[in-house]
Each structure stands twice: as C-alpha cells, then as structure tokens.
Amino acid sequence: MNTNITCPNCGCYINASNVPDAANDNKFVQLPRDERLRSPAFVNQMAKECAALNIPSRQLPTEIATTIFEYDGAILNHVGMPYPIGLNDIDNAFRVKSKQVHGDQEDDLEWTPDMRWVRGFYRKALVPGRQVAQIRITSRLALIFIFLEIKKQQAAKAKQSGGAK
C-alpha cells in the first residue's frame, strides 16, 4: 500500500500513516499555511467563491457548521495532521464581545455574532483588500477555506454522478 498522498495545495507528499483513514481514500481537506490563508489575494479568492454561493451573511456561519459537521472526510492542518473542530469552535470564531446596556447599568460583555465582518468579507469579492488579514481572524478564514473546499468536493461529486447517467 502506498503511504504517501499528495497535498492538493502545494503538491508535496504527506505520510499517510499519520492521517485518518478517510484521508487515505483521498477524501480530505488540507489547510494551507496561515500566511497564505491571510494573504490579500487568497482572501479575495475565497470571498469571490463565497459570494458565488449566494449565501446571506447571517446564514454563513450556520452553513459552514452544517457543511463541516456533515463532512465524512478528514480535515488536516498544513503539515498533514488532523485539524480538530469542536462544537463551539465555529460559534466562537464568528462572535465578538459587545457591551449590553440595560437601563442605566452596563452588563458584562456578551458574545454576539459578527455579521459586519462577514459583510465586509463579501465586499472583498468586489474590492480586494491591500493588507494581510489580522492574525485574530485566521480561525474564521480557516473555517471558510474548509467550507469552500468541501463545497468544491460536493460539486465535483455531483457533476461526476450527474455525468455518469
């Protein structure tokens, strides 16, 4: 059995003995390095792909969660090791702290969805950013990348099964 598989992002070989079985069947998503993920050109490309899916900004985090948790392949980091995604990781990645004011009293910070960021991300499809994305949003970009790669695999599978009929 060949224990080396090729990375779809960079073409390097990955030792498949460390990779979960689903990845050995070439059904996996592998994240690029953080520097590439945060580059303006890469963010622009992901924004274009997301905008082409016509998902409203308020539904994007839910759509990402549904797609990722229904995926039966492996999700790998940039070196080929499993990239775990917990139940709260998607919610936490797309939330920000905001102050809640009730009457004359300020309550503690509460987590609220950051839809302004998602709308700004969609705008990058039309007007590319000129700066590298901030490190603190790397987890958001990673989840969007995983989501888009899974969608590409699903589209390829649908096209393949539709063409066989």
N, C-alpha and C positions, 0 to 999 in steps of 0.2 A: 504494500500500500504506500502510495506517495504521501509523505507527511508535510510537504511544502505546498502552500497555496499562494497565489499571487494577490497582493493588495490592489484593490480596484482604484485607489487614489494615486499611489506613487509607483506601482509596478514592482516593488521589492517583494522578496519571498518571506513568508511568515511560517514559522514552525508550527504545524497544525497539531502537534502533540499537546500543546498548551491550550488549544482552542476548543470550545464546546463542540459537541457532535454536529449541531445544526450548521456551524460554520464550515465543518469539513465537507458538507454537502454543497458548498459554495452558496449557501443562503445566509448571508451575513451583511452587516453594515459596519464599516470601519471608519471611525472619525479621523479627520486629518489632524495635523499638529495645530495647537492653539493659535500660533502665529498666522497660519494660513486661514484658519477659520475666522479670525478677526480682521483680515485684510479687507480694504475697501472694495476691491474687485470681487472678492468671494462673497462678501455681504450683499453686494449689488446683484450678483447672480442668484443667490438664494432668495432675495426679495422679489426678483422677476419671476422665479419659479413659484413662489408662494402666491404672488398676485395672480398668476395664470390659473391657479386652482379656484379662484373666486370664493374664498372662504372669508366671511366677515371677520373683522378684527376681534370682536368679542367672542367668537367661537373658535378662534385659532388654538388657544391653549387646550380646550376640550378636545378638539380634533386631533391635536398632537398626542394627548394622553391616550385617547381611544386607539389611534393607529399604532402607537408604540406598544401598548399592553396587549394588543391582539396579534402582534407580530410573533411568529413562531421560530424565527431565525435568531442568530447570535448578534449581539451588539458589542463591538470591540473598540478599545481605545486605539490611539495611533501606533502603539507598539504591538498590537495583536492580542492583548489581554482583555478579558471580559470587562465591560463597562456597565456596572450595575445601575439601574434606575429604580428607585423606590417609589412607593405610592405617593408620597408627598413631594418628591423632587420636582415634578413639573409645576405643581402649585407654587412651591417656594421660588422657583426660577422666574415665574411671571408675576410675582407680587412685590409690592413695595410698602414701606411703612408710611402711614399717614396719620396725622393727628385728628382725632374725633373731638368735636366740641359739642357739649350738651349744656345748653343754658349758659351760665357764667363759668362753668368748670371745664377744664380740659382733661379728657381721659388719657389714659396711656395710649401709646402708639398702637394702631391696629393695622393688620395686613389687608391691603386691598389690591385688586387686580390692576396691573399697569397697562391699561389699554392705550394710553398715549404713546408708549414706547412701540407697541405693535403697529399703530397707525403710522408712526414715524418710520418704522421698518418698511412698511408697504410703500411709503413715499420714496424710499431709496431705490425702488424699481424704476422710477422716473428720473430722479436726480441722484446720481451716485454720490456717496459720501467721499470726503477727501482725507479723512483721518482714520487711523486704525481704531477699531471698536475698543471700548474700555474693557479691562480685564474682568470687571464685575459682571459683565453680561455674557461672558464666554459660555456659561451653562445654558443660557437661552439660545445662543447661536448653535450650540452642540445639539440641543433638542430639536431645533428647526432643521438642522442638517440631517439628523437621523430620520425625522418625519419625512423629509423630501426624498431621501434615498429609499425608504420603504415604499413610498408612493410610486417611485420610478420602477421598483421591482414589481409592484402590483400591476402597473400599466403594461410592463413588458410581458408579464404572465397572461394578462387578459388579451393582449394583442396576439400572443403566441397561441393561446387556446381558441381565440376567435378566428385566426387564420387557418387552423387545422380543420375547421368544419367544412 
